[in-house]
Amino acid sequence: MKTRLEKHKVCDQCFAISIISNDCVCSYGKYKTIELEFDVCDCCGNLISDGNPANTKFNEDQIKNHNEKTN
């Protein structure tokens, strides 16, 4: 399967593209975002890995920077 990376702004708490967790702050509509890369199927355009962020250097750096700012 051929895939591509796409960047999306996601909730900075659960990293979900859409509201997934009713317990997360994103379900209340007021949340900060972080930009992360996701694997997307070239053929159908669906997210791969159940919508979890891709394992990339970009994402590692983004999450590290986010954690440093919030701690």
Backbone bond lengths (Angstrom), bond angles and torsions (degrees), N, CA, C in turn:
res aa  C-N    CA-C-N  psi(-1)  N-CA   C-N-CA  omega(-1)  CA-C   N-CA-C  phi
1 M - - - 1.438 - - 1.533 108.31 -
2 K 1.297 115.77 130.06 1.458 121.28 179.68 1.532 108.70 -91.80
3 T 1.338 115.49 133.51 1.463 120.07 -178.88 1.521 110.39 -128.91
4 R 1.317 114.54 165.73 1.459 121.78 174.75 1.521 107.49 -135.78
5 L 1.329 116.75 161.86 1.453 121.70 176.37 1.518 109.55 -96.97
6 E 1.318 115.45 136.30 1.462 121.22 174.30 1.520 108.11 -127.12
7 K 1.329 115.84 140.58 1.461 120.38 176.95 1.524 109.09 -94.31
8 H 1.341 114.86 136.54 1.459 121.60 178.40 1.525 108.96 -135.73
9 K 1.318 116.09 146.09 1.459 120.62 170.38 1.515 107.08 -83.60
10 V 1.342 115.07 127.63 1.460 120.94 -175.43 1.522 110.20 -131.05
11 C 1.313 116.28 165.90 1.459 122.47 175.71 1.526 109.10 -57.16
12 D 1.333 117.23 133.44 1.466 119.50 -178.13 1.522 113.08 -79.07
13 Q 1.314 118.02 -0.06 1.465 121.41 177.97 1.522 112.43 -101.70
14 C 1.328 117.13 -46.32 1.471 119.55 -176.28 1.529 112.36 -110.90
15 F 1.342 117.90 -6.73 1.466 123.99 178.99 1.521 112.96 60.69
16 A 1.314 117.40 24.31 1.458 121.42 -179.95 1.527 110.65 -89.93
17 I 1.326 116.48 141.41 1.454 121.53 176.87 1.529 109.98 -70.12
18 S 1.313 116.08 -39.31 1.459 120.47 177.46 1.522 108.47 -124.28
19 I 1.308 116.28 170.10 1.458 119.69 -178.71 1.526 108.79 -66.17
20 I 1.315 115.14 116.25 1.460 120.46 -179.52 1.531 110.09 -113.69
21 S 1.314 116.98 -41.71 1.456 121.16 -175.69 1.520 110.64 -105.08
22 N 1.322 116.97 121.75 1.461 120.48 177.51 1.521 112.03 -66.71
23 D 1.329 117.41 -18.17 1.460 121.76 -179.60 1.527 112.82 -88.56
24 C 1.315 118.20 -8.96 1.462 121.44 -177.80 1.524 110.58 -84.21
25 V 1.339 116.21 153.67 1.461 120.75 179.03 1.520 111.87 -61.83
26 C 1.326 118.04 -22.12 1.464 119.44 -178.70 1.521 111.55 -66.89
27 S 1.324 117.14 -23.09 1.464 119.48 179.71 1.522 111.72 -71.55
28 Y 1.332 117.48 -14.39 1.464 121.21 178.87 1.523 112.40 -93.24
29 G 1.324 117.09 -5.12 1.450 121.22 174.85 1.513 115.69 85.41
30 K 1.322 118.37 -5.73 1.468 121.08 178.35 1.524 108.21 -121.63
31 Y 1.312 114.61 100.67 1.453 119.11 -177.85 1.521 109.70 -150.89
32 K 1.321 115.07 158.03 1.455 121.05 174.33 1.520 108.22 -86.59
33 T 1.319 115.39 157.91 1.457 119.40 -179.07 1.520 111.48 -119.40
34 I 1.310 113.87 162.16 1.454 123.20 174.38 1.529 105.87 -137.65
35 E 1.317 117.31 145.43 1.464 120.17 179.13 1.524 109.40 -94.16
36 L 1.319 116.33 126.21 1.462 122.12 179.16 1.524 110.12 -133.27
37 E 1.328 114.92 159.77 1.458 121.17 178.37 1.533 109.95 -96.65
38 F 1.333 114.95 143.04 1.457 122.03 178.87 1.516 108.87 -130.58
39 D 1.345 115.79 144.19 1.453 121.18 174.61 1.525 108.81 -78.02
40 V 1.337 115.47 131.24 1.454 122.08 -179.77 1.523 108.13 -127.59
41 C 1.329 116.61 137.41 1.460 121.90 178.23 1.533 109.02 -68.77
42 D 1.328 117.18 128.13 1.463 121.83 177.50 1.518 112.23 -63.92
43 C 1.314 115.78 -31.80 1.458 120.94 -175.07 1.528 112.56 -74.64
44 C 1.326 116.49 -52.79 1.471 119.80 -173.02 1.524 113.88 -109.71
45 G 1.334 118.11 -13.84 1.457 120.73 179.24 1.515 114.91 82.07
46 N 1.346 117.47 4.00 1.462 120.61 178.73 1.521 111.19 -78.56
47 L 1.339 115.36 150.85 1.454 120.60 175.45 1.517 109.84 -69.44
48 I 1.336 115.95 144.26 1.453 122.95 177.37 1.538 107.63 -97.77
49 S 1.302 117.97 160.43 1.478 124.12 176.30 1.510 112.75 62.53
50 D 1.323 117.10 41.07 1.470 122.13 176.20 1.525 113.12 54.73
51 G 1.314 116.90 28.51 1.458 120.24 176.89 1.513 114.64 81.28
52 N 1.328 117.28 10.17 1.464 120.23 176.48 1.528 109.57 -77.66
53 P 1.338 117.30 147.23 1.466 119.58 178.70 1.528 111.47 -58.78
54 A 1.327 115.39 150.16 1.465 121.22 178.73 1.523 110.18 -68.68
55 N 1.302 115.97 157.24 1.456 121.78 177.63 1.527 107.80 -89.41
56 T 1.346 116.16 83.65 1.466 121.18 -177.06 1.523 110.70 -128.29
57 K 1.317 115.23 159.64 1.475 121.39 176.55 1.525 109.96 -61.31
58 F 1.336 117.45 -39.73 1.460 121.53 178.78 1.526 110.55 -56.52
59 N 1.345 116.93 -48.13 1.459 120.78 -179.37 1.525 111.58 -65.54
60 E 1.329 117.09 -40.83 1.465 120.32 177.71 1.520 110.35 -58.10
61 D 1.331 116.59 -45.78 1.463 120.96 -180.00 1.528 111.66 -65.37
62 Q 1.324 116.90 -42.50 1.461 121.00 179.54 1.533 111.05 -61.17
63 I 1.319 116.82 -46.36 1.457 121.13 -177.97 1.523 110.11 -68.82
64 K 1.323 117.28 -39.91 1.473 120.62 177.81 1.532 110.06 -61.25
65 N 1.329 117.40 -46.88 1.463 121.03 179.47 1.531 110.91 -63.21
66 H 1.307 116.70 -40.30 1.467 121.19 178.63 1.531 110.26 -62.44
67 N 1.342 116.60 -46.11 1.463 120.68 -179.07 1.525 111.59 -64.14
68 E 1.325 116.97 -37.25 1.473 120.05 178.06 1.519 111.58 -65.25
69 K 1.329 117.47 -36.16 1.460 121.41 179.76 1.522 112.46 -72.42
70 T 1.329 117.40 -31.55 1.457 120.63 -175.06 1.523 113.23 -92.39
71 N 1.324 117.80 -10.92 1.481 120.19 179.58 1.498 112.14 -99.03
